[in-house]
Amino acid sequence: MLDSKVAIITGGASGIGRATAAEFIAEGAEVVIADIDEDRGTAVAEELGCEFVRTDVSEYDQVDELVESTVQEHGRLDVMVNNAGIGSETSIEEMELEEWHRVVEVDLSGVMYGMKASLPHLDESDGCIINTASIYGLVGGKGAASYSAAKGGVVNLTQQVAIDYADEGIRVNSVCPGFVDTPMTEELLESERFYSFLEANTPMDRPAQPEEIAPVIAFLASEKASYMTGANVPVDGGWTAH
Ligand code: NAP
């Protein structure tokens, strides 16, 4: 499905990004994973048989360098997956401003930087972008003020950039996962109170595994999704259906 496509996956050293890298490689893509965690990124790249470039997505110069080095090495870029992110469960009154700024820098600006740096190359390859948003970009999340704001921004930015670049043949979509069993949610999912809250709000009564999000990203990256752009696709066990 992704034969010979060159793809960058940010946040590729863990959770959804790592599962997506494995899925892309199984589908025939050449993958570069980018992550802030150098040790884990190096180990995962070795395990999956792909490249790793240490990148902090909140630094535009680093994202630009990631994209340029990928194009230099592989000759093209077909798919940009802007997936790196950090969580936050703090309400506005409790939040230090530093936390607000960091979440917005990584979860929203990081996505914009990935799109800005990759668009000139995607223009040449008729490529596509997939952003990882969240159900909390579609509906509010209790306590998650900065996270909901950033993910809501990703949802709207996905639509906006999709409209701007449809004429150039570049498709731009996002996935909006519900709760997924990854290191980001490990502590939350261990709390009985939170798990009950999750079950009460998820018709499917359980969190997702990262391997249930990755194939949707791979589908959006493939020619099979050739008429999809500007879509924010919930992969949420029914959370946003009610
Ligand atoms: P994860 O397992 O923590 O993986 C995220 C990866 O991104 C980690 O390796 C993390 O490194 C890295 N990262 C953090 N900040 C970065 C930065 N500034 N630059 C580059 N890499 C950075 O989390 P995940 O659950 O797979 O999350 C992936 C995406 O899915 C995120 O955008 C998240 O918001 C979204 N999402 C997750 C869920 C969920 O329930 N898990 C639900 C909806 C949406 P560190 O570990 O060192 O921070």
Boltz pocket constraint, residues with backbone or C-beta under 6 A from the ligand:
constraints:
  - pocket:
      binder: B
      contacts: [[A, 10], [A, 11], [A, 12], [A, 13], [A, 14], [A, 15], [A, 16], [A, 17], [A, 34], [A, 35], [A, 36], [A, 37], [A, 55], [A, 56], [A, 57], [A, 58], [A, 82], [A, 83], [A, 84], [A, 85], [A, 86], [A, 87], [A, 106], [A, 110], [A, 132], [A, 133], [A, 134], [A, 135], [A, 176], [A, 177], [A, 178], [A, 179], [A, 180], [A, 181], [A, 182], [A, 183], [A, 184], [A, 185]]
      max_distance: 6.0
